[in-house]
Amino acid sequence: MTTNIRPLHDRVIVKRIDEGEQVRGGIIIPDSAKEKPQEGEVLATGLGKYREDGTRQTLDVKTGDRVLFGKYSSSEIKVDGEELLIMREDEILGIIKRAGAAASSAGGSIATGGKKRGK
């Protein structure tokens, strides 16, 4: 049985993306000693926060986006045996764009707000 969750207002549901097994200098680090990844995929989004004038402010993130978030910025929930995170949109630090999608833009995959540095 699958459970559908729709977060309210400006909240999003994120699934952590595991980076795979970490090996440093030939030593395998056990799961209990690994840090949890701070990267995830957005599974569901709310409809947005209400403004003071009664209109909704839509979210900048959407389902399927890969995002970065802080270590302590979410609440862990377990749904159908799967560990997920629920957080407010303002707790998300950034949206990750892969190099293939950003190859056509000058300046790489990190947005700089349109400003370029001189030499």
C-alpha positions as CSV (number, residue, x, y, z in Angstrom):
1,M,0.0,0.0,0.0
2,T,1.4,3.4,-1.0
3,T,0.6,6.5,1.0
4,N,0.3,9.8,-0.7
5,I,1.4,12.8,1.4
6,R,0.7,16.4,0.4
7,P,2.7,18.9,2.5
8,L,0.9,22.0,3.6
9,H,1.8,25.6,2.8
10,D,5.5,26.2,2.1
11,R,6.7,22.7,3.2
12,V,8.4,20.1,1.0
13,I,9.1,16.4,1.3
14,V,12.6,15.3,0.4
15,K,14.2,11.9,0.1
16,R,17.9,11.8,0.9
17,I,20.2,10.8,-2.0
18,D,22.9,8.4,-0.7
19,E,26.4,9.1,-2.1
20,G,27.3,5.4,-2.1
21,E,29.9,3.7,0.1
22,Q,32.6,5.9,1.3
23,V,36.2,4.5,1.2
24,R,39.1,6.6,2.5
25,G,42.6,5.2,2.2
26,G,41.3,1.7,1.8
27,I,39.2,1.8,4.9
28,I,35.5,1.2,4.7
29,I,33.6,3.6,6.9
30,P,30.6,1.9,8.7
31,D,27.1,3.3,8.3
32,S,27.0,4.3,12.0
33,A,30.0,6.6,11.5
34,K,29.0,8.2,8.2
35,E,27.4,11.6,8.0
36,K,24.0,11.7,6.4
37,P,24.0,13.3,3.0
38,Q,22.7,16.9,2.8
39,E,21.5,16.4,-0.8
40,G,18.0,15.1,-1.7
41,E,15.3,14.9,-4.2
42,V,12.0,16.8,-3.7
43,L,9.1,14.3,-3.8
44,A,6.2,16.6,-3.0
45,T,5.6,20.3,-2.4
46,G,2.9,22.3,-0.8
47,L,0.9,25.0,-2.6
48,G,2.7,27.9,-1.0
49,K,2.5,30.3,1.9
50,Y,-0.3,32.8,2.2
51,R,0.8,36.5,2.0
52,E,-0.8,39.2,4.1
53,D,-3.0,40.2,1.2
54,G,-4.5,36.7,1.0
55,T,-2.7,35.5,-2.2
56,R,-0.4,32.5,-2.3
57,Q,3.3,32.8,-2.9
58,T,4.3,29.9,-5.0
59,L,7.4,27.8,-4.2
60,D,10.7,28.1,-6.1
61,V,11.3,24.3,-5.9
62,K,9.3,21.7,-7.6
63,T,8.9,18.0,-7.5
64,G,12.0,16.2,-9.0
65,D,14.5,19.0,-8.1
66,R,17.8,18.0,-6.4
67,V,18.4,20.3,-3.5
68,L,20.9,21.0,-0.8
69,F,19.8,21.5,2.8
70,G,21.4,22.1,6.2
71,K,22.3,19.3,8.7
72,Y,19.7,20.2,11.2
73,S,17.1,21.9,9.0
74,S,14.4,19.2,8.7
75,S,12.2,16.7,10.6
76,E,12.6,13.0,9.8
77,I,9.5,11.1,9.1
78,K,8.9,7.4,8.2
79,V,6.3,6.6,5.6
80,D,5.7,2.9,4.6
81,G,9.1,2.0,6.0
82,E,10.9,4.7,4.0
83,E,12.8,7.5,5.8
84,L,11.8,11.0,4.4
85,L,12.4,14.6,5.4
86,I,9.9,17.3,5.7
87,M,11.1,20.9,5.8
88,R,10.1,24.5,4.9
89,E,11.2,25.8,1.6
90,D,13.3,28.5,3.3
91,E,15.4,25.7,4.9
92,I,16.6,24.6,1.4
93,L,20.0,26.1,0.6
94,G,20.0,25.7,-3.1
95,I,18.8,23.7,-6.2
96,I,21.5,21.6,-7.9
97,K,21.7,21.8,-11.6
98,R,23.9,19.2,-13.3
99,A,26.7,20.2,-15.7
100,G,25.0,18.8,-18.8
101,A,22.1,21.2,-18.3
102,A,24.3,24.2,-17.5
103,A,26.8,23.6,-20.3
104,S,25.1,26.1,-22.5
105,S,25.2,28.9,-19.9
106,A,28.5,30.8,-19.5
107,G,30.1,30.6,-16.1
108,G,29.4,27.0,-15.1
109,S,26.7,25.4,-13.0
110,I,26.6,27.9,-10.1
111,A,24.4,30.9,-10.6
112,T,26.2,34.2,-9.7
113,G,23.3,36.5,-10.1
114,G,24.3,37.7,-13.5
115,K,27.6,39.3,-12.3
116,K,30.9,38.3,-13.8
117,R,34.2,39.0,-12.3
118,G,36.9,40.8,-14.2
119,K,40.5,39.7,-14.4
